[in-house]
């Protein structure tokens, strides 16, 4: 058998890799899972009623781009949240979860060449793994740009060489970021748009954590793009109900962008996409229109930030993020710390290196672990206390 070489250097995915590290060892206490970012707050009970009442529509092929009602509901949410008006008919596409949307948008929008050479796709390091596999799938060169404490946990794309920027077709930015919880402010977005204009590349804004925050709502790419009069095709934004509404299993997200970009994404997904089933689209239509459940969930996360702040008070480097639901905690070695924590306490966390890529300057995740703040408050308090006492005392 002959297999493609373009994926040959992909490391094992983070969670199988974690099982390989930990599962041969017995836990050192009652197990507390803090690895995967799977929200556990309850989603609205009325969602089940909508799916049940529309179950007959499982017998229909769903519209690939989304029902007019769902697209209208999403457009309304964008207007309320960011003060941006988008044309639901031409500037939106419903996704079956944003991971497939991020992948397919690269397939649809990345050119074969840029400045006469293979294109470059920029991404923060650490990063969401689909960014890299999408780049490799289109024959682009993935460039991993450190997002460290020195850069405010956001990538400093402006520091890259001019010839590399001239070859850049797409730059990913996750804000609020996973795993660090950093938020790109208006100035960061404006500078990034100016860089994209100067070197003619698109910004792919992964904003799936936009509704999990404390304090002021994070600024959005579409919001700042409108304020600084960026060309509509310059930015492509991705959102999801997974984190906002605690519904990762619904697989409902969307992509918003300029009409030409969305047209190309729609065309590709008409051939290769997986439309969201009709009852799930009906449910998503109502979920995007409701904010009460989002406010309730956010209040719980703010309380969890408070628990973490209390547990790690006085522990150097253990900063509480402004947004998202992960702690990005410094250690001497992420794998060693995760293994020690598991075998001594039963608390399960993810080594930071599994979310990043080795580069010439090292792996920016190697000296970190990621702990998810998704458990209920009592379990979270117990897990974080064990973590602190095992690794920091």
C-alpha positions in Angstrom: 0.0 0.0 0.0 1.1 3.6 -0.8 -0.1 6.3 1.6 0.2 10.1 1.3 3.3 11.6 2.9 1.8 15.0 3.7 0.4 13.7 7.0 3.3 11.5 7.9 4.8 13.9 10.5 1.5 14.5 12.4 2.0 13.7 16.0 -0.6 11.4 17.6 -3.7 13.3 18.6 -3.6 14.8 22.1 -6.1 12.5 23.8 -4.8 9.1 22.5 -1.4 10.4 23.4 -2.5 11.2 26.9 -4.0 7.7 27.3 -0.7 6.3 26.3 1.0 8.4 29.0 -1.4 7.7 31.9 -3.5 4.6 31.4 -0.8 2.0 32.2 -0.7 3.5 35.7 -3.3 3.3 38.4 -4.8 6.6 39.6 -3.6 7.7 43.0 -7.0 8.7 44.2 -10.6 9.3 43.2 -10.5 10.3 39.5 -11.1 13.9 38.6 -11.2 14.6 34.8 -9.8 18.0 33.9 -8.5 17.2 30.4 -11.1 17.7 27.7 -12.9 21.0 27.2 -16.4 19.4 27.2 -18.9 21.8 28.9 -21.0 20.1 31.6 -23.4 22.9 32.5 -27.0 22.0 31.6 -28.3 23.1 28.3 -31.9 24.5 28.1 -34.5 21.7 28.7 -36.7 23.1 25.9 -34.1 22.0 23.3 -35.2 18.4 23.7 -38.8 19.4 23.1 -37.9 21.1 19.8 -36.0 18.1 18.6 -38.8 15.8 19.6 -41.5 17.9 18.0 -39.6 18.2 14.7 -38.2 14.7 14.6 -40.2 13.9 11.4 -37.8 16.3 9.6 -35.1 13.7 10.1 -36.8 12.3 7.0 -35.8 15.3 4.9 -32.4 16.3 3.3 -31.4 19.5 5.1 -30.4 22.6 3.2 -26.6 22.6 3.1 -26.2 26.3 3.8 -28.8 26.3 6.6 -32.5 27.1 6.8 -33.5 30.7 6.3 -34.8 30.8 9.9 -31.5 29.6 11.3 -29.4 31.9 9.2 -31.7 34.8 10.3 -31.3 33.8 13.9 -27.5 33.8 13.6 -27.5 37.2 11.8 -29.7 38.6 14.7 -27.2 37.3 17.3 -24.2 38.8 15.4 -26.0 42.2 15.3 -26.9 42.0 19.1 -23.5 40.8 20.2 -21.2 42.8 17.9 -23.3 45.6 16.4 -22.6 44.2 12.9 -25.2 43.6 10.2 -24.6 40.7 7.9 -26.7 39.5 5.0 -27.9 36.1 6.1 -28.4 35.0 2.5 -24.9 35.7 1.3 -22.6 36.1 4.3 -23.4 33.1 6.5 -23.0 29.4 6.3 -24.2 26.9 8.9 -21.6 24.3 10.0 -21.8 20.9 11.4 -19.5 22.0 14.2 -16.7 24.5 13.7 -13.9 21.9 13.3 -15.2 20.8 9.9 -15.9 24.4 9.0 -12.3 25.5 9.8 -11.0 22.6 7.7 -13.3 23.2 4.8 -12.8 26.9 4.7 -9.1 26.4 4.2 -9.9 23.9 1.4 -12.2 26.4 -0.2 -10.2 29.6 0.2 -6.5 28.8 0.2 -4.9 29.4 -3.2 -2.4 26.9 -4.8 0.3 29.5 -4.8 1.1 32.9 -3.3 3.8 35.2 -4.7 4.7 32.4 -7.0 5.5 29.9 -4.2 3.6 27.4 -2.1 1.3 29.4 0.3 1.9 29.9 4.0 -0.7 29.5 6.7 0.1 31.1 10.0 -1.1 29.8 13.3 -0.5 30.4 17.0 1.6 27.8 18.8 -0.1 26.2 20.9 -3.0 25.8 18.5 -6.2 23.9 17.7 -4.9 20.9 15.8 -7.3 21.2 12.8 -5.4 24.4 11.7 -2.3 22.3 10.9 -4.0 19.4 9.2 -6.0 21.8 7.0 -2.8 23.6 5.9 -1.2 20.3 5.0 -4.3 19.1 3.1 -3.9 22.0 0.7 -0.2 21.8 0.3 0.5 24.9 2.3 3.3 25.5 4.7 2.1 25.7 8.3 4.1 28.2 10.3 3.8 27.9 14.0 4.2 31.3 15.7 4.8 31.2 19.5 2.0 32.5 21.7 3.8 32.8 25.0 3.7 34.9 28.1 6.2 37.3 26.5 3.7 38.0 23.6 0.6 38.1 25.8 -0.2 34.6 24.8 -1.2 35.9 21.3 1.0 35.3 18.2 3.2 38.2 17.1 2.7 37.8 13.4 4.1 41.3 12.6 7.6 40.1 13.7 7.8 37.5 10.9 10.0 38.2 7.8 8.4 40.2 5.0 9.0 37.4 2.4 7.1 35.0 4.6 4.2 37.4 5.1 4.1 38.0 1.4 3.5 34.2 0.9 0.9 34.1 3.6 -2.6 33.2 2.4 -4.3 32.7 5.8 -3.6 33.6 9.4 -5.5 31.8 12.2 -6.3 33.6 15.4 -8.2 32.1 18.3 -9.6 34.7 20.7 -10.3 34.0 23.5 -7.4 31.6 23.0 -7.3 27.9 23.7 -5.5 27.0 26.0 -4.3 30.3 27.5 -7.6 32.3 27.7 -5.9 35.4 26.2 -8.2 38.0 24.6 -7.3 40.0 21.5 -8.2 43.7 22.1 -9.3 46.2 19.6 -5.7 47.4 19.0 -4.4 43.8 18.4 -7.2 43.2 15.9 -6.6 46.5 14.1 -2.9 45.9 13.8 -3.5 42.4 12.5 -6.0 43.7 9.9 -3.5 46.3 8.8 -0.8 43.6 8.4 -3.2 41.5 6.4 -4.0 44.4 4.1 -0.3 45.1 3.6 0.5 41.5 2.7 -2.9 40.5 1.2 -3.9 37.6 3.4 -7.1 36.5 5.1 -7.8 36.3 8.9 -9.6 33.2 10.1 -11.0 34.2 13.5 -11.8 31.2 15.7 -14.1 32.7 18.3 -15.7 29.6 19.8 -14.9 30.8 23.4 -16.3 34.3 22.9 -19.2 33.9 25.4 -17.1 32.4 28.3 -15.5 35.4 30.0 -15.3 37.6 33.1 -15.6 41.3 32.9 -16.3 43.1 29.6 -17.3 40.9 26.5 -14.3 40.2 24.3 -14.1 42.2 21.1 -14.8 40.3 17.9 -13.1 40.2 14.6 -16.2 41.3 12.7 -16.8 44.1 15.1 -13.3 45.6 14.8 -13.2 45.0 11.0 -16.3 47.1 10.6 -14.9 49.9 12.8 -11.6 50.1 10.8 -13.3 49.6 7.4 -11.5 46.4 6.5 -12.6 44.8 3.2 -15.4 42.3 4.0 -13.4 39.5 2.3 -10.5 40.0 4.6 -12.0 38.3 7.7 -13.7 34.9 8.1 -15.2 34.3 11.6 -16.2 31.0 13.2 -18.6 30.5 16.1 -20.2 27.5 17.8 -22.9 26.6 20.3 -20.6 24.0 21.9 -19.1 26.3 24.5 -21.6 29.2 24.4 -24.6 27.0 25.1 -23.0 23.8 26.5 -24.1 21.8 23.5 -21.0 20.2 21.9 -23.1 17.2 20.8 -25.5 19.4 18.8 -22.7 20.1 16.3 -24.0 23.5 15.4 -21.8 26.4 14.4 -21.5 28.9 11.6 -19.0 30.8 9.5 -19.4 34.4 8.6 -17.5 36.4 5.9 -17.6 38.3 2.7 -20.0 37.1 0.0 -17.3 35.8 -2.3 -15.7 33.8 0.5 -19.0 32.3 1.7 -20.0 31.5 -1.9 -16.8 29.4 -2.3 -17.3 27.7 1.1 -20.9 26.9 0.2 -19.9 25.6 -3.2 -17.3 23.2 -1.8 -19.6 22.0 1.0 -22.4 21.3 -1.5 -20.1 18.5 -2.8 -18.2 17.5 0.4 -20.0 18.8 3.4 -22.3 17.2 6.0 -25.3 19.4 6.5 -26.8 19.7 10.0 -30.0 17.6 10.3 -33.2 19.6 10.2 -34.4 19.0 13.8 -31.0 20.2 15.0 -31.2 23.3 12.8 -34.6 24.0 14.3 -33.2 23.7 17.8 -30.2 25.9 17.0 -32.5 28.6 15.6 -34.0 29.0 19.1 -30.7 28.7 20.9 -29.0 31.5 19.0 -32.0 33.7 19.9 -31.8 33.1 23.6 -29.3 34.7 26.0 -30.7 33.8 29.4 -29.1 30.3 29.5 -25.8 31.9 28.3 -25.8 34.4 31.1 -26.5 31.7 33.7 -23.7 29.5 32.4 -21.3 32.4 32.3 -22.1 33.3 35.9 -21.1 29.8 36.9 -17.8 30.1 35.0 -17.1 33.4 36.8 -17.7 31.6 40.1 -15.2 28.9 38.9 -12.6 31.5 38.1 -13.1 32.6 41.7 -12.5 29.1 43.0 -9.3 28.9 41.0 -8.2 32.3 42.2 -8.7 31.3 45.8 -6.9 27.9 45.4 -3.9 29.4 43.6 -3.6 32.6 45.6 0.1 33.3 46.1 1.3 30.6 43.7 3.7 32.2 41.3 2.7 32.0 37.6 -0.7 30.4 38.2 -2.7 33.2 36.6 -6.5 33.1 36.2 -7.5 33.7 32.6 -9.9 36.5 31.5 -11.8 34.2 29.2 -12.3 30.5 28.2 -12.4 27.7 30.7 -8.9 26.4 30.9 -6.0 27.1 33.3 -2.6 27.2 31.6 -0.3 26.3 34.5 3.5 26.5 34.6 5.5 23.4 35.5 9.0 22.1 35.0 7.8 19.5 32.5 4.2 19.0 31.4 4.3 15.2 30.8 6.1 14.6 34.1 3.7 16.8 36.0 0.6 15.1 34.4 2.0 11.7 35.2 2.9 12.6 38.8 -0.5 14.2 39.3 -2.3 11.2 38.0 -0.4 8.6 40.0 -0.4 10.5 43.2 -3.9 12.1 43.2 -6.1 10.7 40.4 -6.4 14.2 38.8 -6.1 14.0 35.1 -4.8 17.0 33.1 -3.3 17.5 29.6 0.4 18.2 29.0 0.8 21.5 27.2 3.2 20.1 24.7 0.4 18.0 23.3 -1.3 21.2 22.1 1.8 22.7 20.5 4.4 21.8 18.0 8.2 21.6 18.4 10.0 24.4 16.6 13.6 25.6 16.4 13.0 27.6 19.5 11.4 24.7 21.4 7.9 23.7 22.2 6.0 26.6 23.9 3.7 24.2 25.7 6.4 21.9 27.2 6.5 23.6 30.6 2.7 23.9 31.0 -0.3 21.7 31.8 -3.9 22.5 30.8 -6.7 22.0 33.3 -10.3 22.4 32.3 -12.7 24.2 34.6 -15.7 22.2 33.4 -16.5 20.0 36.4 -19.2 21.0 39.0 -18.0 23.4 41.6 -17.4 20.9 44.4 -15.4 18.5 42.1 -13.5 21.4 40.7 -12.5 22.7 44.1 -11.3 19.2 45.1 -9.4 18.7 41.8 -7.7 22.1 41.9 -6.7 21.7 45.5 -5.1 18.3 44.9 -3.3 19.7 41.9 -1.9 22.6 43.9 -0.8 20.5 46.8 0.8 17.9 44.5 2.6 20.3 42.1 3.2 23.6 43.9 3.8 22.8 47.6 
